[in-house]
Each structure stands twice: as C-alpha cells, then as structure tokens.
Amino acid sequence: MTVVKMVAVDKDGTFLDDKKQFNRTRFNACYQEMKRRGIKFVVASGNQYYQLKSFFPEIASEIAFVAENGAWIIDRDEELFCGAFSRQDIDAVLDTLHNGNYPELRYILCGRESAYYFDGLDESWLVKMRHYCHRLKPIRSLDEVADDKLFKFALNLSDDYVEPLMADIERLHHGAAAATSSGHGSVDLIVPGNHKGHGLDLLGKRWGIERSEILVFGDGGNDLEMLQQSGFSFAMANAPQKVKNAARFEAPSNNEEGVLQVIEHMLAGKAPFTG
C-alpha cells in the first residue's frame, strides 16, 4: 500500500470556498493528525507568499509554501528556491503586452520583496489585487526594482483574448516565459519550468518523498503539472474538464469542503487510499 507523505493544496477554488473561507476547526483536526503522522502539508498557489501565510498564522512556520505558481518555495520560513526572469526577458515581454493586441489588459509584476504596478493602473482593479498581494507598490520604472528578483507577471484581460495572448507568449517568448491560466481572465507568465509541480519535486527531494506518495488538489490550469505527476491527484468538482482530465480522481467541490473530505478519507484509510 502506498502511504501518503505529503498533502499539497491549491487555495482559491480548491481549499477555500467561494467566500474565500475554510472550516478552520475541521482543518485543524486534519492538520494535527497529519502532523502526528509526519505527513507534510504544503500550500501551492499562484498567490503571493505574504498573502498565503496570512491564512495560516498559527502554523505558517511549520508548513511549506509553493507560492507564485512555483516561483518561490518556502519551507518552515526558509527559502528553498526563488526563480527570476532576466531583465532582457522582462523588457521583451513588456513589449508584447504593450503591443495593443489585448484591449483592457492589466498586469502587475511580482517579485520576492513585493509586487509592483506602473503608475496609472485602474484603481478598482488594484483594490482587488491587494487582496491577493499584501505587498503591492507603485513604480514608474523598472530601475526602481533593480535589486528585487522578479519572477511572475500577473495579467487580467477579457476571456476572449486569453488564448490569443497565451499563444503569442508561446510563439514569441518560448523558453523565456510560459503562460498559465487559472480562469476568469487571469493569466500568469512564469519562468518556464518554475511551476507548482517543480516546487513539489524540490520539497519531495528535501524530505525524501516520492511523487507516488503525494496527495494534491487543484482546480485550474496552473495546477496541471502537479496533478499530472502526483500519485494521488484530485481535481475539484468545480474544475473545468481540462483539469479533471489531468487528475486521477475527483473531489467534491470547494464549497462542499471537498479537500477536507478527501483528507479525512486518506487519514481513515478509505478508498482510494487502501490496498
């Protein structure tokens, strides 16, 4: 029987319900039992590390975070990995984003110290982004952030232009930037290979855990790699079919506390965690 040694959860649309909440009492019971058994708990999200750890104030220093879609990996407050674009690649991507082909495109640049936006960005969108980026600063030039490591572009645009933009990134910046979508007009541009699956591999090597011993949950395109490679992969019932096709199993929806239901089944040794 394969024993689960790591549990990794996406956050929005997966671990959190549509009100951006989770059952803390139920989770704490699961977490304490996982901790007792030596099962590692990982939060794997496209969101900023500073925002992610705010959801787990009591245990943030005990768990690991695969933040920014895998660009920044933190294990028990220790940085394990931090990717970065070259300045040349950043300039090239900005030229593409500013070519006028994507109406109403908005974006921020994400780095280790903070996320950044250029002056003049729509304030109503910035209000929303501050929920996801607890550190968000205005800049006028990239020269102001020369000392930071920049590892992600977080984009928002009409759903009608998501696929064309992703195709343009692949065509124009293959090997320099990779596009992944989490739905609702959101697209992240990351350093190729610095995805959530890569982050779990790094943690697995550190802890001596095989892919077959990992239980993961996700609902978006940015979860595909970790769903495809993990032994126990669950797409949420609310996930699009493309994501369900990448997973081995399906969990109840995020609004039904599907992640916690499956973790409880795992801890109890119920199917598919038996024999």
PyMOL commands that set and color helices and strands:
alter all, ss='L'
color gray80, all
select helices_A, chain A and resi 11-15+24-37+49-54+68-70+87-97+123-132+142-145+159-173+196-207+211-213+221-229+241-246+254-256+258-268
alter helices_A, ss='H'
color red, helices_A
select strands_A, chain A and resi 6-9+40-44+64-67+72-75+78-82+106-111+115-118+136-139+150-156+178-183+186-190+214-218+232-236+249-251
alter strands_A, ss='S'
color yellow, strands_A
deselect
rebuild
show_as cartoon
